[in-house]
Amino acid sequence: MRDFPENTFDVVYSQDAILYTMDKFSLFQKFHRWLKPTGRFIMCDFCCGEKPWSEEFQKFADQSGYILWTLSAMAKSLQDAGFAEVHVTDLNQEMVKSMNNYLKYFNDNQAEFVKIITLDSGHVIPPWTCYFYSPKQWMKALNVR
């Protein structure tokens, strides 16, 4: 990873990337060092609930390659890395709603997708949908009722 001098950035922004990082703490330390004293670190990433996880979610976690942390573990690591003001927001319900909307749109418009990409409709499945199966299975894995 490229290194930068201290106090280089006003903002460091990350979306859906830190979940692939094994050593999150070292990365957070670098971000903190690279930020100016009034700088902000903003991230949006996948986290997980406390264990034990459902069998379905464990399977998802094992297959995804994600290194998932709880919101509280993420917040503590950020604080330990030097960030004084850490705010976390759980967007789980919004993500479930968004995924359901996407799947509905995809399922309702699958024929159009087939025309565009010229594959048989049985093979037109966005690669990441395998991570959450159907909306009902995903919601079950997340313990959403």
N, C-alpha and C positions, 0 to 999 in steps of 0.2 A: 504494500500500500504506500502510496506517495505520502511524504511527510511535509508539513508546513511549519513555518515559524510560529512562535507563540503570538497571540493577539492578532491573528490575521483576519478573522471573519467576524462579521456582525451576526450572521445566521448560519447555522448548519442544519440542513433539512434532510431527512431520510424517510422514505416510504417503502414499506414491504421489503426491506433488505436486511435488517439486523437479525431477523429470525434465522438467517443462514450463517450467522457469525457465532463461532464457538466461544471466543474470548470477548464477550460483550463488555466486560469491565475495562479491559485495556483500551478498547475502542472508545468507550465513554471518556476515559482519561484523556485520550488524544483530542477528542472533540472539545473537552473542557479547556485544554491547553491552547488549542487553536482559536478559541473564541476570544473576542475582546472582552474586557471586564463587564460591559453592559450587553454582551451578546446573548443570543438565544439559541437553544437547541430544540428543534421541533421534530418529532418522529410520529409516524403512524405505522404500526406493525401488528402482527399477529401475536397474541399471548395465549395463555391457557388458564384454566381453572386449577384449583388445588387437586392433587391426587388423593384418592384413587380416581382414575379416569374410567369411563365406560370402556368396555372391550372394543367397541366401534371406534371411539376416539383414539384409543391407544393404537389401533391398527392404522388409522389416519396419520397419527404422529410418526409412527415407525416408517411408513411408506413415503411420507412427504419430504423427508430430509430436513425438516425444520428443527431448529433448536429452540424449543418453546419455553418461555419463562412465564410465571404468573405476573400480574400487574404489580403486586407488592414487591416481588423479587427485582423487577425492572426498576421500580422507584428507588429501592434501597441501593441498588448498584449505581444508579445515577447520583444519589446523594453521596455514596462512598467515593465516587469519582470526583467529587468536588462541587457538584451542582447544588446550590443553596436552596433554590425554590423549585420543587418538582411537583408537577400537577399531572395526574393520570386520569383518563376518562375511559370507561368501559363502553365500547360501541358495539357490543355483541348483538344486542337486539336489532340495531340498525343494519348490521352486516347480514343477519339472517333475513331480514326483510328485503334487502338489496339482492341477495342471492336468489331468493324466491322470485322476485320481480324479473331478474335476468333469466332464470330457467323458464318462467312462464312465457316471456318474450321469445326466447329461443324455441321452445316447444311450439308456440303458436305460429312461428315464422320459419320453421325448419325447411319447408319446401323452397322458400326464397333463398335460404342459405345454400341449399343444394344446387340451385341454378347458378348461383354466383361462383361456387367453388367446384362445381361439376363432380361431385362424389355421390354415391348412393346414399340415400338418407339414413340407412342403418349404420353408416360409418361417420356421420357428421356429429361429432360430440366434441365440444371444446375440451382440450386435454385436462384442464384443471377441474372439470366437473367430476372427474373420478374421485377427487378428494372429498366431495361431499355427497356423492351418491344421489339420492333424491332429497327434496326439501324435508320430507318427513324423517328420513334416516339421519340427515344432518342435524335437524332439530332434536331428534332423540339423542344423538351423540353429544350435543351441547346441553342436554337436559332442559330444553325449552319446551314449555307446554302451551 
